[in-house]
Amino acid sequence: MEEPAFYSYAYPEPPGFSSAVVQPPQAYYHDTFSEYVLPYDAIRTAKDPERMLMNFLMSTYEAAAINGNWDRKALETTFGVPGKPRAV
């Protein structure tokens, strides 16, 4: 990479993953690395960097889960309360 960036990938990559629409608009699919990339400068200059990063991470997760036909009920859980461990 020629710039600092956040990235997200799915392995094995499900069909359709690379052509999914992800957020924010500054994110793109990098063909050489087979992953989505969000340049750090986009986050650094955003009005709400935390929201931008979360949108990137969630939209790329959605792209992998939907195109990969994941059993999301078995995989997903609630986030819990920050600073408090979740009960097992």
Secondary structure, 3 states (H helix, E strand, C coil): CCCCEEEECCCCCCCCHHHCCCCCCCCEEECCCCEEEEEHHHHHCCCCHHHHHHHHHHHHHHHHHHHCCCCHHHHCCCCCCCCCCCCC
